[in-house]
Amino acid sequence: MGFASSSRYATAWHEVPPPEEDASGFVTGVRRAVEAGGYELVFGAGDGEVLALSAARENLGALFPHGPHADVVRAFDKVALAEAAQRVGLAVPQSATPEEAPVVVKPRQTTVHDPQGGPLRLRAEVKDTPEEAEARVEYLESVGADPLVQRYVEGDLVAEVVVTDRESRVVAAIQQRASSMTPRGGTARGETEALDPNLAEGVAALLADLNWFGVAQLQFQVPPGGEPVLIDFNGRFYGSMSLALAAGLNLPAIWAALATDRPLPVIETPRIGVRYHWFESDLRRAVTERKGILGTLRYALGARHGLWDGRDPGPGLRHAGRLAARALRRASPAKRS
């Protein structure tokens, strides 16, 4: 059960199996939830959910707020995405081999079903040595994923987040830059900044090519003095979305209004300099490096967080409980046989 079920704003929750584990059961569970709650819209939280809902959209009993299924599949396919990006003039990482490490090894699709271990949600990983890269390639192949190996691009992680209408026109946009990363490549510290007009133009052209409708977060690695390189696309709600909300852009409300043909909420220019913090990841880094702990605590003050929110403490408290339980398990002596 996800953290959202602990939110004060959640009025009901419905348990459904992961789509990678039971695609038919997932769709059936969603349809039953729609019937029970009378819901008008169904959003997918992860890539697997979005693809499964997209394929079954006619049987959900509620609106699925994306474009045609073929276009959703194309946007979530990293090869097809790269081809579309190149068509509109955006840079993408060059292909590489494990021997050219450091490299990034990523699956062509992020969700697969491992027959031996159930559903897997895979991610891109940076590998510093040929041996590590080759081992990751072999692992992805072993679980049925199609691995891609790309050159690692040094630079800042910059994301442009937009909402497009049914004609794939950009209705709202915001840009953020990460100043510190998590070990898995997410944003530990981030801040909103002014839109780069050239980047915004390229993003708009790409989403038009993809025939995209809804929220999209596009991540770029920006080398010093170089052009942004597109490294990822999230066609759904994403981890640091609370930053856009804090900056004045209510992405879910805008998307929902477009999907249901209701009047749009007031869309203001996002505030610049609003900060986001993944506190526990940043604190874990500071403890591991044995430096910067006070800086982490200072940065947390006044920043927007993904789960920690005094107005809605349930998800954060639940997460804290999980972290404490995990720490206790690690601290407990191993059971003797």
C-alpha positions in Angstrom: 0.0 0.0 0.0 1.5 3.3 -1.1 2.1 6.4 1.0 -0.9 8.3 -0.6 -3.3 6.1 1.4 -2.0 7.8 4.6 -2.8 11.3 3.2 -5.5 13.4 4.9 -6.7 14.1 1.4 -7.3 10.4 0.5 -11.0 9.6 1.1 -10.7 5.9 0.0 -8.1 3.4 -1.1 -8.5 0.3 -3.3 -6.0 -2.6 -3.4 -5.1 -3.9 -6.9 -2.2 -6.1 -8.0 0.8 -4.6 -9.9 0.3 -4.7 -13.7 3.6 -6.5 -14.1 2.4 -9.3 -11.9 -1.2 -9.7 -13.1 -2.2 -7.4 -16.0 -5.7 -8.7 -16.2 -6.2 -8.5 -12.4 -4.8 -4.9 -12.4 -7.3 -3.7 -14.9 -10.1 -5.6 -13.2 -9.1 -4.0 -9.8 -9.0 -0.5 -11.3 -12.5 -1.0 -12.9 -13.9 -2.2 -9.6 -12.4 0.8 -7.8 -13.9 3.2 -10.4 -17.3 1.5 -10.0 -17.1 1.7 -6.2 -15.9 5.3 -6.0 -17.6 6.8 -9.1 -14.3 8.2 -10.2 -14.1 10.3 -13.3 -10.3 10.1 -14.0 -7.7 7.4 -13.6 -4.0 8.4 -13.5 -1.1 5.9 -13.6 1.6 6.4 -10.9 4.4 4.5 -12.7 5.3 3.5 -16.3 3.9 0.0 -15.9 0.6 1.4 -14.6 0.3 4.0 -17.4 1.0 1.4 -20.2 -1.5 -1.1 -18.7 -4.2 1.5 -18.3 -3.6 2.9 -21.7 -4.0 -0.5 -23.3 -7.2 -1.1 -21.4 -8.6 2.4 -21.5 -11.9 1.3 -23.1 -12.7 -1.0 -20.2 -11.9 1.2 -17.2 -15.2 3.0 -16.8 -13.4 6.3 -16.4 -11.3 8.7 -18.5 -7.7 7.9 -19.1 -6.0 11.3 -19.7 -3.5 10.5 -22.3 -3.3 10.5 -26.1 -3.7 7.4 -28.3 -2.2 4.2 -27.0 0.4 3.9 -29.9 1.7 7.3 -29.0 2.0 6.5 -25.3 3.9 3.3 -26.1 6.2 5.3 -28.4 7.0 7.9 -25.8 7.8 5.3 -23.2 10.1 3.4 -25.5 13.6 4.8 -25.1 14.7 4.0 -28.6 11.6 5.6 -30.2 12.0 8.6 -27.9 15.6 9.2 -28.9 14.6 9.0 -32.6 11.9 11.6 -32.1 14.3 13.8 -30.1 16.8 13.7 -32.9 14.2 14.6 -35.5 13.4 17.8 -33.7 17.1 18.7 -33.1 17.5 17.7 -29.4 20.8 16.0 -28.4 20.6 12.4 -27.1 23.4 10.3 -25.5 25.7 8.4 -27.9 25.6 4.6 -27.9 28.5 2.9 -26.3 29.8 -0.5 -25.3 30.6 -1.7 -21.8 34.3 -1.4 -22.6 33.9 2.4 -22.9 33.0 2.8 -19.3 31.9 4.9 -17.5 28.6 4.3 -19.3 24.9 4.4 -18.5 23.1 1.1 -18.8 19.4 1.3 -19.0 16.4 -0.9 -20.0 14.5 0.0 -23.1 11.3 -0.3 -21.0 11.4 0.3 -17.3 9.0 -2.4 -16.2 9.3 -6.1 -16.8 8.0 -9.3 -15.2 10.8 -11.6 -14.0 9.3 -15.2 -14.1 11.4 -16.1 -11.1 10.9 -13.0 -9.0 7.8 -11.2 -10.0 7.4 -7.6 -11.1 10.6 -5.5 -11.5 10.9 -1.7 -11.9 14.2 -1.1 -13.6 16.2 2.1 -13.9 19.2 3.6 -15.6 22.5 3.0 -13.7 25.9 4.5 -14.2 28.7 1.9 -14.3 32.3 3.0 -13.8 34.1 -0.1 -15.1 33.6 -2.4 -18.0 33.1 -5.3 -15.6 30.3 -3.5 -13.8 28.7 -2.5 -17.1 28.8 -6.0 -18.6 27.3 -7.4 -15.4 24.4 -5.0 -15.6 23.8 -5.8 -19.2 23.7 -9.5 -18.4 21.3 -8.9 -15.5 18.9 -6.9 -17.7 19.0 -9.6 -20.3 18.4 -12.3 -17.7 15.1 -10.7 -16.6 13.9 -10.2 -20.1 14.8 -6.5 -20.5 16.4 -5.0 -23.6 19.5 -3.2 -22.4 20.8 0.0 -23.9 24.4 1.2 -23.2 25.1 4.9 -23.6 28.0 7.3 -23.0 27.9 9.0 -19.6 27.3 12.7 -19.9 28.9 14.9 -17.2 26.9 18.0 -16.1 23.9 19.4 -14.2 20.6 17.6 -14.2 18.0 20.0 -15.6 14.3 19.1 -16.0 11.6 20.8 -17.9 8.1 19.9 -16.9 5.1 20.8 -19.0 1.4 20.1 -19.5 0.2 19.8 -23.0 -3.4 19.9 -24.3 -5.0 17.4 -26.7 -3.4 19.2 -29.6 0.0 18.7 -27.9 0.4 22.4 -27.3 2.2 23.5 -24.2 -0.2 25.0 -21.7 2.1 25.3 -18.7 5.9 24.8 -18.1 8.4 25.0 -15.4 12.2 24.3 -15.2 14.3 23.0 -12.4 17.9 22.3 -11.8 19.4 19.7 -9.4 22.4 20.8 -7.2 22.8 17.5 -5.5 21.8 14.0 -6.7 20.8 10.8 -5.0 22.9 7.6 -5.5 20.3 6.4 -8.0 20.2 9.5 -10.1 17.2 11.3 -8.6 17.1 14.9 -7.3 18.3 15.3 -3.7 18.4 19.1 -3.9 16.7 21.1 -6.7 15.6 24.6 -7.4 13.3 26.2 -9.9 14.9 28.5 -12.5 13.9 30.6 -15.5 12.9 28.7 -18.6 15.6 28.3 -21.2 13.8 29.5 -24.4 15.9 27.3 -26.7 15.3 24.2 -24.5 11.6 25.1 -24.2 11.3 25.3 -28.0 12.9 21.9 -28.4 10.7 20.3 -25.8 7.6 21.7 -27.4 8.7 20.3 -30.8 9.4 16.9 -29.3 6.0 16.7 -27.5 4.3 17.7 -30.8 6.1 14.9 -32.6 5.1 12.4 -29.9 1.5 13.7 -30.1 1.6 13.9 -26.3 -1.3 14.9 -24.0 -0.8 15.6 -20.3 2.1 16.0 -17.9 5.6 15.3 -19.1 8.9 15.6 -17.2 11.9 15.7 -19.5 15.3 15.3 -17.9 18.5 16.7 -19.5 22.1 16.4 -18.6 23.8 19.7 -19.3 27.6 19.6 -19.7 29.6 22.7 -18.9 29.4 25.0 -21.9 27.5 22.3 -23.9 24.0 21.7 -25.1 21.4 19.8 -23.1 21.3 16.1 -23.7 17.9 14.3 -23.2 18.4 11.4 -20.9 14.9 10.5 -19.7 11.1 11.1 -20.1 8.4 10.7 -17.5 5.0 10.8 -18.9 3.3 10.7 -15.5 3.5 12.2 -12.0 7.1 12.2 -10.9 9.1 12.3 -7.7 9.8 16.0 -7.3 6.4 17.2 -8.4 5.9 19.0 -5.1 8.5 21.6 -6.3 6.2 22.7 -9.1 3.3 22.9 -6.7 5.3 25.0 -4.3 6.3 27.3 -7.2 2.7 28.0 -8.1 2.0 25.5 -10.8 -0.7 22.9 -10.0 0.1 20.3 -12.6 -2.5 17.7 -11.6 -5.3 20.3 -11.6 -4.3 21.7 -15.0 -4.1 18.2 -16.5 -7.5 17.2 -15.0 -9.2 20.3 -16.3 -7.9 19.6 -19.8 -8.9 16.0 -19.7 -12.5 16.8 -18.5 -12.9 19.9 -20.6 -13.4 22.1 -17.5 -12.1 25.6 -17.2 -8.4 25.8 -16.5 -7.2 27.0 -13.1 -5.3 30.3 -13.1 -1.9 29.6 -14.6 0.7 32.0 -13.2 4.4 32.3 -14.0 6.2 29.8 -11.7 8.3 31.4 -8.9 12.0 31.2 -9.4 14.3 30.0 -6.6 11.9 27.6 -4.9 13.8 24.7 -3.4 13.1 21.0 -3.2 14.8 18.5 -0.9 14.8 14.7 -0.6 15.9 15.0 3.0 16.6 11.4 3.9 18.7 10.7 0.8 20.7 13.9 1.2 21.2 13.1 4.9 22.3 9.5 4.1 24.9 11.0 1.7 26.2 13.4 4.3 26.5 10.7 7.0 28.3 8.4 4.5 30.7 11.1 3.5 31.0 12.4 7.1 30.6 15.9 6.1 27.8 18.4 5.3 25.3 17.2 7.9 24.6 20.7 9.2 24.3 21.9 5.6 21.7 19.2 4.9 19.7 20.3 8.0 19.9 24.0 7.0 18.8 23.2 3.4 15.8 21.3 4.6 14.4 24.4 6.3 12.2 26.3 3.9 12.4 23.6 1.2 9.5 21.7 -0.2 9.7 17.9 0.3 8.2 14.9 -1.5 6.6 13.4 1.7 7.3 15.7 4.6 4.5 18.3 4.9 3.2 19.7 8.1 -0.2 20.2 6.6 -0.4 16.5 5.7 1.8 14.6 8.1 0.5 11.1 7.4 2.7 10.0 4.5 5.9 11.5 6.1 5.2 9.8 9.5 4.5 6.5 7.8 7.8 6.8 5.8 9.6 7.6 9.1 8.2 4.5 10.6 9.5 2.4 7.7 12.9 4.0 7.9 13.1 3.3 11.6 12.1 -0.3 11.2 14.7 -0.8 8.4 17.4 0.7 10.7 16.4 -1.6 13.5 16.6 -4.6 11.3 20.0 -3.7 10.1 21.2 -3.0 13.6 19.9 -6.3 15.0 22.4 -9.2 15.3 22.0 -11.8 12.6 19.9 -14.8 13.6 21.9 -17.9 14.3 20.8 -21.1 12.8 
